[in-house]
Amino acid sequence: MEIQNPFEDLFKRLDRIESYLLEIKDLKPLPIEPDLEFLTRKKTAKLLDISLPTLNSWTKKGAVPALRIQDSVRYRKEDVINSLEEVRTLKYKRG
């Protein structure tokens, strides 16, 4: 009958814990929230180079997402920039 070292299982577990800790050490922490910059209606309209009535219309249509804080409307700068779409033009051949 073979006698096992009582600490052998403990050493294996400690090795696994050590490897997990080394992996965790190399991980970068997840950001809690990306840069949250809130814009007023006026600043948002200026950023997009549009009038306040146009911004209001786009907000009602859902083209530019907005947040309401009591009686105020605010726009997340990231959302405003992400709502922009690239315009692709078609090239026509003559002849």
N, C-alpha and C positions, 0 to 999 in steps of 0.2 A: 504494500500500500504506500502510495506516494503522499508526502506531506507538502501541502501548498503554503507558500508564504502568505500570511494573512494580510500583508500590506500590498500584495501584487495588484489586487483589484482596486485598492485605493490609489495606487500610483497611476494606473490606467485612467481612472476618472480624473485625477489631477492633470494628467497630460491633455485630456480632452478639454478640460476647463481652460487650461493655458492656451490651447490653440484657438478656442472661441474668443478669449480675451484679446489675443493678437489680431484676429479678424476684426473685431469690434473697434479696436484702436485705430485701424486703418480706414474705417468708414467715416465719411464726412456727415456731419449732422444735417438733417433735412431742414430747409428753411421753414419757419412757422408760417409766414405769409410773404409773398413777393412784395416788392416795394409798393406800398399802398399810398398813392397820392390821389387825393380827391380834388376835383375841379368844380368850380361854380359854373352856372350856365354861361355867364359872361366869358370866363376863361376858356371854356370848352368851345364856344362859338368862335372865339379869337383863334384858338389852336387850329380849328378846322377851316377858318377863314370864311365863315358863313354868318348870316344874320340870326338873331335870337328866334324870330318866327320859323325860320328854316330848321333850326335845331329842335324847336318844339315839335314841329311836324315829323322830323326824323325819329324823335324819341317816341312819339305816339305810334308810329309805324313799326317800332322795334328795331330800327336800323342802328340806333345808338342806345345801348342799354344805360339806364339811369337808376339811381337809388333815391328813395325819399326818406328824409330824416325830419320827422314832424312836418313842418310846413316848407322845408327846404328841399331842393332837388340837387343832387350831387352826381358827378360822373367819375368813375375810376379811370384815371389816365390810361392805364393798361387796356381797359375795355374799349375806350374810344379809339386808341391806335389799332387794336385788333379788329375793330369794326370796318376799318378801311379796306377796300378791295382793289386789287390791281386791275386796271383797265387794259384789256388786250385788244389791239387793233388788228384788223384783217388786211392782208396785203393782196391787192387785186392786180391781176396781170392784164395789161392792155393788149389788144390785138386779137 
